[in-house]
Amino acid sequence: MTDFAKTRAMFDIPEGMIYLNGNSLGPMPKTAPAAMNSFLTEEWQPELIKGWNTKNWFMQTNTLGDRVGRLIGAAPGTTVVGDTLSIKVFQAVAAGLSMVPDRRVILSDNGNFPTDLYMVEGLMKLKNKEYELRIPNPEDVMAGITDEVAVVMLTEVDYRTGRKHDMKAVIEKAHAVGAVVVWDLAHSIGAVPVDVTEADTDFAVGCTYKYLNAGPGAPAFIHVASRLLNDVDPALSGWYGHEAPFAFDTDYRPMPGKIDRMRVGTPSIASFSLLSAALDIWEDVDMNDLRARSIELSELFISEIETRCPGVTFAGPRNPEERGSHVSFRFEHGYPCMQALIAAGVIGDFRAPDIMRFGITPLFINHSDILGAVDVLERILKNETWKEERFQTRSKVT
Ligand SMILES: *Cc1c(COP(=O)(O)O)cnc(C)c1O
């Protein structure tokens, strides 16, 4: 059994805070300052340029990629880290489209995170043929997978409602009609068990600053099925993906047969030290234990809110098997109410138009946090604290 009291003790969460936003930005591992300091004083400062070899900086995209990949069931050598998730979405969809050159439809859904849709819009503009992005309601995606579709691009767990797509069913149907599937696992990795190998995924992308706790702006990742590695077309043909980067040839030749071809350019090596420290915590975590605890804590949270907080309505699927690891509630005054919660030390977030969202992250959240958070919400509603003037103004980042 995973020891969740032990994992909780590995995070440095401000005294008195109940942090229900680890689905958006994970908290700092206690080992992070030492890891960053060691990078500065033992790697960058003494080694300087030699560090690319002596400290293996050049291949950390792959060594860390393998560690991230393990958490989604990816085989070694099929995942790299670097860049941002938006860029990895672009790369994966571009690669998918070039695998099905005779089709013109990209299928996603209208619950997808906007940047994923925006990146596809930009990609379509670059193509000199007419492409179409279809975004049906999430529940209509399965019916939309037809032989017109080149790429199905979905985020497994909806960033607002927590609703989860059936990964296996989508892949089976897509492959049956000859389409390629790109999964965005931003709200899946570290939240729910994923096995990209068993599900026969083509492409998977995600970030490491949410449930993996690697810090704001931490590197993204991309996984490509081994069966595709030799043929996948890297639209972002940077020198890091070249067959021989240090030959400095004037023409691009992708690294044959390796995930290296999905690397683009020089990554932030400093951020890798934080990612490495964050990944250490996952070494002893069993994803099935994590899932069981996430469901237990989520169910408790939902039932406590439903009995104690009138006017606040649950906004996700009832069946926990159809959800990820965050839960959302609609409330007409969701924005000021969330600001009042934050002022009282209960940190969730607000997603327009009226959603209050809470991440249930078992690595550092326990039963008393859940009950404590509901106590605060109940009090805010009873006293109508959310009506206070100071909770009405919108910040740039919600
Ligand atoms: C968080 C998130 C992103 C963020 O993309 P960045 O490039 O890291 O800013 C993209 N897609 C989904 C589905 C997300 O949840």
The ligand as an SDF file (V2000), in Angstrom:
LIG
                    3D

 15 15  0  0  0  0  0  0  0  0999 V2000
   -2.9770   22.8460  -18.5590 C   0  0  0  0  0  0  0  0  0  0  0  0
   -3.3210   22.4830  -19.9440 C   0  0  0  0  0  0  0  0  0  0  0  0
   -2.6360   23.0570  -21.0210 C   0  0  0  0  0  0  0  0  0  0  0  0
   -1.6040   24.1240  -20.8180 C   0  0  0  0  0  0  0  0  0  0  0  0
   -0.7170   24.2390  -21.8900 O   0  0  0  0  0  0  0  0  0  0  0  0
    0.6700   25.0170  -21.6720 P   0  0  0  0  0  0  0  0  0  0  0  0
    1.3120   25.0340  -22.9800 O   0  0  0  0  0  0  0  0  0  0  0  0
    1.4280   24.2480  -20.6200 O   0  0  0  0  0  0  0  0  0  0  0  0
    0.3470   26.3770  -21.1610 O   0  0  0  0  0  0  0  0  0  0  0  0
   -2.9510   22.6080  -22.2950 C   0  0  0  0  0  0  0  0  0  0  0  0
   -3.9030   21.6640  -22.4970 N   0  0  0  0  0  0  0  0  0  0  0  0
   -4.5970   21.1080  -21.4740 C   0  0  0  0  0  0  0  0  0  0  0  0
   -5.6260   20.0860  -21.7370 C   0  0  0  0  0  0  0  0  0  0  0  0
   -4.3360   21.5160  -20.1680 C   0  0  0  0  0  0  0  0  0  0  0  0
   -5.0260   21.0020  -19.1610 O   0  0  0  0  0  0  0  0  0  0  0  0
  1  2  1  0
  2  3  1  0
  2 14  2  0
  3  4  1  0
  3 10  2  0
  4  5  1  0
  5  6  1  0
  6  7  2  0
  6  8  1  0
  6  9  1  0
 10 11  1  0
 11 12  2  0
 12 13  1  0
 12 14  1  0
 14 15  1  0
M  END
$$$$
